[in-house]
Amino acid sequence: MRDFDYIRPATIPDAVAAAAQPGSAYLAGGTNLLDLMKGGITSPERIVDITRLPELDRVEELPEGGLRIGALVRNADLAHDPSFAKAYPAVAEALLSGASAQLRNAATVGGNLLQRTRCSYFYDTASPCNRREPGSGCSALHGENRLHAVLGWSEACIATHPSDFCVPLVALDAVVEIEGKDGRRHVTLEEFHRLPGQTPQRETVLEPGDLIVAVRLPAEAASFAANARYLKVRERTSYAFAVVSAAAALTVEGGRIRAARLALGGVAAKPWRARAAEALLIGAPAEEASFLRAADAALAEATPSGDNAFKIELARRIVVRALTSALAGTPALMPALPASPFSNIPGARHDA
Amino acid sequence: MTSLPITLTINGLRHDLEIEPRVTLLDLLRERLDLTGTKKGCDRGQCGACTVLVDGRRVNSCLALAVSHDGAEILTIEGVAQGEDLHPVQAAFIAHDGFQCGFCTPGQIMSTLGLIAEGQAGDDPERIREGLSGNLCRCAAYGGIVEAVLEAQQNMAKSDRRTAA
């Protein structure tokens, strides 16, 4: 790891001023940043350690309803907070399906949003990568790309965003609270991450110095608590990034869908909100035929970026299964465990 | 950059240290303090061999900058036994052959201590496997590890009941 200056500001304005200097990077849990620094993918000259900033590790109910989750809340603490898991079960399920227990103990809410793609060419400094080195080319486009994007990709970059947490968050209309040089502003999570286009190096709307201080969930997000799921397909039982994942949330009245939320993970450079599918679901009978139509709508624009056409059909099936599971109801025990070859307890509990 | 002063309490002992900011907690333990029980496997947060408890929580020490943990309490494998008396988790790993080569074992044991403290897995082997998925064992001693965790939990619960009585 290259040498760097280290500062630990005591206030948010001090942190923003320090991080606005070129070559700076914020440090919170460090679980992705240190990995990137050890590999030489990023080499900040100045680390701004925000772990001691006051009041960013709180979860607060908002007076107008909804929840404000401080950027430094650790993934494990949020997922295991009983009232949080009860109100936002798909978010807890997504958190607990990500990384390992050790990483979830360190990784933060803000850091999860800002984690970088796990495209192997992005991590290999000997390979051209437009995201790491603009203009150098995309090695994945004609390389090993079976896990790459099928939605929203460009010839410049076919990487995916690796977060699980962001998938139910974007489905539930989460908003990112950002402190910058010109004060505080709010950006929806849907707008927060950018698609690659010709500038894949610009991954989010953040400007130099901008600090995520919180993520907000609107009051309506808790209305899906009884019928919300996050399903994730991995190449091994646990501790792996998603090949494809889906967050589904429904409210159902008299056999008809009154409200629906759907988002996909592992398919694009951002958590992918499937609004066209949601529109088809609203008012439709709560049954498999509706879910199949929604799945087709969610993947209507999908195209393979390489050897990954299978992900499109896989994503359709995961959408149907996530909606079916959401309709069946949120499980009492979180997380529902992934199907394991060791499991001797078959049944609905091991169904992800 | 020049070294910075930090204080860490490691296995109950206070250490006043001067370290470069780029030193990870893992390298500090192994290279500066000769606490080589904590292992460096992948050094990238993928294998769990470097697991220690920081303020009672299991983390990958390879992905922690020591300077950022100024003031923390660290427990490593060297601080787990009481003199010659093994911790129930250590004894159970031996009783159930929860290892072959032993390289991942300090991390497995520290992760197990974290798992039991978190109290999320209960006595469901499937949840224990899920809760320990951040610790790889290249010898694949997983069967013995899960048995060891189950027995250690039972013994610790019995011992807690005796203490309470």
Interface residues (C-beta under 8 A of the other chain):
Chain A: M1 R2 D3 F4 D5 Y6 R8 L27 G30 T31 L34 D35 K38 G39 I47 D49 T51 A76 H80 A99 S100 A101 Q102 L103 N105 A106 T237 S238 Y239 L337 P338 S340 F342 S343 I345 H350
Chain B: M1 L4 E20 P21 R22 T24 D43 R44 G45 G48 T51 R57 R58 V59 N60 C62 L63 A64 L65 V67 S68 S111 G114 L115 E118 Q120 P125 E126 R127 R129 E130 G131 L132 S133 G134 N135
